[in-house]
Amino acid sequence: MKKIIIIGSGIGGSGIGALIANKKEHEILLLEKSNLIGGRCASYKRKDDKGREWVFDVGCHIFSTCDKGPLGEILRRCGKPNAVKWIYTRPEVNMMGAEVTKRKRLRKRRRETEKPEEKKMSAIDYINSIPFEETFNYDDLTLEEFFNDLRENKGIKVNNLLFSMSSCIMLGTSLAATSAGEFIRCFASNYLGKANGYPMGGTGAVPEAYCSIIEENGGKILNGTEAEVKKIIIDNDQVKGVEIGPNKEFIEADLIIANSDIKTTVFKLIGGEYFSKEYVEYIKSLQWGGQGCSLKIGINKPVIEHKCLNYIPKVDIKGKNLNEIEIKELFYEGDTIPELISMLIVPISNSDPSLAPEGCQILHSVSVTKLDGTKEWTEKEENQWEKTCLNTFLTLWPDLEEHIVLKEFMGPWRLAKSFGKEGAGVGIGQIVNQVGEKRPSMVSPIKGLCFCSGDAGGSRGWGIGTELPARSALELHELLEKNEYDLDKIWS
C-alpha cells in the first residue's frame, strides 16, 4: 500500500483521486488550499439582498463531450456512470448580429438535396473526415498553415472568422499559433460528439462527485488554509512528503500527484535547484494558452432562451471580407482594451433552473483578454475589462443593467492572484511544439512526483478545457496500474 498525496481538487486532482481510491488499495490524502472543491471547476452559493440563494461557478464552462468524453469515463471506471446528470445543448452562434447557426442549418439542408456530383466539401466536412490517428501528423503545423493549404491545394473555402472564434473559445490561441492537429482533434470531437452540455447542480457537481468517490472508499480530503501545501520535500532526488498549513506540518508520502500547475509545482513548491538545468529551461519555455476574463450576473428576469451562445458583436471591419478576417484582427490588436469583445455566453439557469431564484436568470460569460500567451494586467485595466464585457452584454440587451441583482467579475489580474498561472485562462498552450508527444510528461524527473492537470499528459493528452486534466487523470491511472505502483519501474 502506497501513501499518496494529491495536491489540488481540480478535475485532474479529484479525477485521479477517484480512480485510485476506487480500487481501495492505497492510502489517499487530497489537499486543497481553497474552501471550495474543484478549482476552476468549482461552484459556490451567494445570497442577494432579499435572502434568495444563487449558485455561481468559479469559471465559465460549457462541456464539450459531457458523459460521453473523459469526464464521464472517469465515473464509468469508478462504477458511478450516473453520479452527474448532464443537460445537453446545441451551441448557437451570433456573428455581427446574424444568427449564423440557423444559416448553417439551412445550407446543410440544401446540400443534402443536391446531387452527389454537385456537392462541394466544406472545411468542416474535411476536418471531420480526417482519421483520429492521422491528426497527429498535423501537430507541428499551425492552423493558419493548414487552412492556407486547404484553400490553395484543395480548393476548399475557409471562413477564418468562424474558425478563429472556435480556436479562441476552445483553446485561447490564434490561427497563427494553434497546432492544427490539436484543433482538428478538439473540433471534430466537439462537432461529431453532439454532447455539448452542462451538469445539473453547477460545474462543481463534477469534481464533487469525484471527491465523493474518494471519501466513500476510505480516502481523506482536507481543504482550507490548514491544507495549503507550502513545500514538497525532496531528499536524494525522491519525494518524502509535504509541508502544509501555517505551521508547516510535515506529512509523509510515497507518491505525490500535483494538480497544481506545472510551473508553480516546479518553481514554488519544490525549487528549480532540484531539477537539471535543461529541465528548468524547458519548463520556463512553456507558453500558456492565453488569458481570459469572466463576467457573471444574476438578473431578475429571463432575457435569453439559448443554453449557450457564441457571440461576436458588431464592430468596424473596415470593408474586409468576413471570410478572410479573424478574431485577432477585430479585438486583440496590440495590448489595448477594446470597447466590445467576443464572448461565450452560458445562461446556466437555462440548463438547471434550480441555480437561480424563480423567475430569474444567471448569465455567465468568458472572453479572451490576450491570445497566445500572457501579459501583466493592472487592477485598473481589470476594471476596464469588466466594463468591456458589460458593454458587450448591453449590445444584446440594452436595458440589462436595471435588472442586475448580483454581478461578479474575474479577470487576468484576479486570476493571477487567486489561481496562479500568470492569469492564464487555460493551461500550457495547445500550440505547435506543445501538443501530442511534445506535451509535458506526467512523470517528473523526481522519483515519486507526477503531474496531473491540464498542463501535462501522455502522447495522447488532448481536449477542450476540462477534458485535458480528465484525460491526464485517465492516462496517469493507466500508467500507475500498468506498473503496479512500483516507483522503480515507473522511474526506470
N, C-alpha and C positions, 0 to 999 in steps of 0.2 A: 504493500500500500504506500502510495506517494502522498506527501503533504504538498498540496497545490494551492498557490495563492494567485488569484486573478485580480488585476488592478483595473478597475473601471467596470461599470454596469451597462455600457452601451450595447448595441446589438452584438458586436464581436465578443465582448466580455461575458455578457449574460448568456449568449448563444453557446459559446464553448463550455461554459459552466454547466448548462443544462445537458449538453451531450455527454460530458464526462460523468456528471452526477447520476445520470440515468442508469449507468452500469453498477453503481454503488460499490465501486472497487477502490476509491481513493478519497482522501480527506480534503474537502474543498472549502476554502475561505475566499469569498469575494469582498473586496474593499472598494467602497465608493465614497469619495470625499463630499459629494453633494447630498442634500437631504432627499433629493429626488432620485428615483431609479430610472435608468435609461439613457443618460447622457443627452445627446441632441435629439433623441427619440422619446424623451420623457413627456409626460403630461402633468398639469397641475391645475388646482382649482382657485378661482377668485370669486369674491362676492362684490356686488355693486352696492350703491347707497340704499337700495331697498332690501338688502339682505339676500338677494337672489344669487344662486350659485351658477357659475360659468366654468367650463373646462377648456383651457387653452393648451396648446402644445408648445414645447420649447422651440422646436424647429417647424418648418412648413414642409409637409410631405404629402405627396400622392405616391402610393406604392406601385411600382411598375408591374410586378407579377404576383403580388399578394401570396395566397396559399399555394399557388402553382410554382412559385420560384423557391429560392434558397431560404427565405424566411419561413415558409410553410414546411420545407424539407426538414428543418431543424425540429419542428414539432412532430412531424411524422416519425422521424427516427427516435424520438423520445416517447412514442406511443400516445401522443396527445394531438392528433391532427385537427381537432375541433376546439382547441383551447382558445383560439382567437376567431371571432366571427368577422368576416370581411364583407364589405359592401362594394360591389363593382361599379365602375363608372366609365363613361366614354368621354375623354377629354375633348373640349371644344376649343376652337381657335378663332380669335377675333384679331384680324390684322388690318390696321389702319381703318377700323370701323366696319370692315366687311367680315361676315361670318364665313370664313374660309372652309370650315368643316362641312357646311351644307353644300358649298360649291363642289368640294371634293366628292361628296356622295353622289351628286348629280352627274359629275364626269364619269365616275365609276359605273353608274347605271348605263350611261351612254356607251362606254367601252364594251360593256357586256353584251350590248345589242349589235355591235359591229361584227362584220365578218372577220374570221381569223386572219386573213391576209391583210386586212385594213388596220388591225390593231398595232399600236406603237408601244414599245416597252417604256414605262416611266422609270425615273431614277429610284423611286420607292420599290417598284417591282424588281428592278435589277438588284438592289441591296438585299431584298428579301429572298432572292434566288440563290445567293452565294452560300454554299455548304458551310456549316459551322467550322470544320477543321481548316477550310480554306481561308477563313477570315484572318488567321494568324499570319498569313503571307503578306497582309497589308499593314501589319503593326508598325513598320518603320516608314510608312508613307503617311504624309499629312492628309487630312481630309480635303484640303484645298487641292492638293496634287491629284488625289483620287477623283474628285469631281471634274477637274480640268481634263483628265484622261477620258472620262465618260463623254464629255462634250466633243473633244477633238477626235477621238478614235472610235467611239461607238455611236456618235450622233444622238446621244440622249440628252434631253433638255433637263437642266437642273435649276431649281428655284433656290438661289442662295439664301434668301431671307428666311424661307421656311426651314431649311436645314441648319442654318446658323442659329436660329432660335432654338431648334431641338438640341444642338450641341451646347448652347449656352445654358439651357434649363437642366439638361441631363448631367452635364459634366463640368460646366463652368469654364469652358475653354472655347477658343475661336477656331474657325476652319483652318487657319494657318498653323495652329499648334496641335490640335486634336489628332490622336492616332486614328487613321482610317479603320484599322482592324477593330479597335475598341469601339468606335462609333457604330460600325456595322453590326457587331455582336449585340450591343445595347439597343440600337434602334430596331433591329429585326426582332429581338426578344420582346420588346415593348409592343411593337406593332402586331406581330403574329400571335402573341400570347393572349391578347384580348382579356387581360386580367388586371387592368389598372383599377385601383381601389383604395379604400380607407378602412381601418379597423374600428369596429364598434368599441366605444369607450375612450377613443383618442389614441394617438400614436403610442403612448406609454403602455397600452394593452399588450404590445408585443414583447418588450423586454420584461415587463411584469410577469407575463406567462412563463418566460424562460426562467426567471428568478424563482417562481413558484415551484418549478420542477427541481431546481437546486435544493430548495428547502425541504420539499417533500421526500427527497432522497438522502437526507442527512447532512447536506451542505449548509454552511453558515454565510450570512450576509450581514456585513457591518457597513453603516453609512453615516455621513456627517463628519464633522471636524475630527472626531476621535479616530476615524478610519482613513484619514488622508495619509497617503504614502509620502513620506519625506525623503526616503532614500532606499534604494535597492542595494543590499550589502553583497559585495563580491569578495571572494578570497580564492587565490590561486586559480583565477580565470573561471570560477564557478560560483553560481548564486548560493547564498547561505540563508537569505531571508530578507525581510524588510523592516524598516523603522517607521512607525505610524504615530499619528496624533501629535498634540502639542508636547508631550513628554518623550516622544521618540521611542515608544515601546518597541522592543525587538520581537519579531515573530519569525520563527524558523520555517524554511520551505525547501523542498527538493526541486520543485519546478515552479517558476513564476511566469505567468502569461500576462503580458501587458496589453490592455485595451487602450491605454493612453497612447497619444500619437507618437510616432517613431522618433521624432526629433526631441520631444520632451523626455521620452524614456532614456534616450542615449545621453543627452547633454545635461539634463537636470536631475533625473532620478538616479543616474549612475555616474556619469562623468566621462568626457572624451578620453581621459588618460587610461581607461581600461580597455580601449579598443586600439587597433592598429591605425597608423596614420592614414593608410589607404581607405579604411572603412569610415573613418571620421570625415574625410574629404568627400566620400561618396554620399554619406547622409546629408552633409551640408549642401551638396549639389542638387539634391532632390527638390523639385519645384511643386508648390501647392497648386491645386487646380483652379483657384480663383477665389475672390471674396464675394460675400453676399450680404444682404440685409433682409429683414423680415418685419412686416407691419401686420399686427393682429388687432382687429377691432370687434367689439360686440355692439350690435345695433338693435334698436327696439322695434324694427320692422324688417321683413324679408325684402331684399332688393334683387336677388338673382336666383334663377331656378337651376342653373348648372351645378354639377358637383365638382367640376374642375374646368378652369378656363385659362388658356394660354393667350395673353393679351399684349398686343403691340399698339400703343396709342398713335393717333395721327401726329406726325411730325413732318417737317420740311425735308423732302428727299431731293430737292434741288434738281428736279427734272430727270432723275435717274430711273432706270427700269427696275421695278421691284424684284424681278427675277435675278438681276445681277448684283444688287446691293445686299449687304449683310448686316446683321445686328450691330457688329462692332462699329461700323461706319455711322450708324444712327445715334448710338448712345455712349460709346466708350472711346471716343477720340480724346487722347491725352488724359489728364487726370482731373479734368473739370467735372463738376457735378451737374448733370443735365436737369432741365425743368421737369421732364417726364421720363419714364423708364419702362422698359418692357418687363412684364411680370407674370408669374404663375399664381393664379388666384384659386384657393381651395376653400370653398364655403363648407367647413367641416360639419356644421349642424345640418346641412342638407343630407349628409350620409348618416349621421346619428343625431336626431333631434334632441336627445336627452342631454347633449352637451351645452345647450343654451336654454334659458327660460322660455316658457311657452310664448309663441308669437314673436320671438326674437331670432336673430341670426348671428353667426360668427363667421367672419371673413379672415382667412389667413392669406398672406401673400409672401412671395420671395422674389427678390431681384438680385441680379449680379451687380456688384459695385465696381469690380475690376476683373476683367478676363485675364487668363494666362498669368497667374502669379498673384502676389500681394504687394501692398504698399502700406505705409503707416498713416492712418487717418487720425485726425484730431477729434475731440469731443464736439467742437463747433461744426466740423464737417459732418459728423454723425447726425447732428440736428438738421443739417441741410438735406441729408439723405431721407430723413423721416418726412420732411416737407415734400420732397420729390415724390415719395411713394403715396402720400395722401393726395397730392395734386393729381396723380395718375388715377387714383380711385375716383376722384371728382370728375374726370372726363367721362366716366361711365355713369356716375350717379351724382349729379351736381348738388343735390340737397342732402348729401350723405352726412355732412358734419353735424347737422342739427339732430340727427338720430343716433349719434355715437354715445354709448353708455360707458364702455371701457375701451381703452386703447393701450397697446404695448408695442414697443419697437426694439428690435435688436439689430444692431449694425456691426460693421467690422471692428470698430473701437471697443464696443462692449463684448463682442465675441472674443476678441483677443484677451480681454481681462478675465472673462468667465471660463473660456474653454481652451485658451492657448491657440496653437496652430497659426499664430500671427493673424488671427481674424479670418482665416480661410473658411469658405463655406463648405468645402469638401476636404478630403484628404489629399494624399500625393496625387498630383495631376495625371489624368489619363491621356498623356501626350506621348509623342514619339520618344523612344528610349526609356519609358517608364511604365510600359504595359507588357503583358504576356510574360515571357521568360526574363524580361528586364525589370519586372516589378520587384521591390524589396522582398527578400525571403522572410518567411515566418520564423525561421530558425536563426537566431542571432549568433554572432561569433562567441558569445559567452555561454558556456555549458549550463543548461538549466533555465535559460531565458528565451522565451518565444514571444513573437508579436502576433496579435490577433485583432486586427482593426481594418479600417478602410485604407490603411497605408501599406499593408503588406499582404501578400498572398502567394500561392504557388503559381506555376506557369499557366494555370487556368483561372487565376483570380481576375474576375471582371464583373461589371454590373453597374447599375444606376443607383447612386446614393447608398441606402441601407443594404442593398444587395451585396456590395463589396465586403463589408465586415461579416455578413451572414455566410458568404462563400468562404471567407477566410476561416471562420469557425468550423465549417464542414471539412475543409481541407486539412486544417490542423488536427482535428479529431481523427481523421483517417490516418494521418501520419503517426500520431501517438499510438493508435490502436495497432497499426501495422508493425510497429517496433516494440509493442507491449510495454510502452512507457519506460523502456530501457534507455537511459540517457547516454550510455556508452555507444549504443547502436545509432541513436539519432545524431550524435555529435562525432561520429567516427570519420 
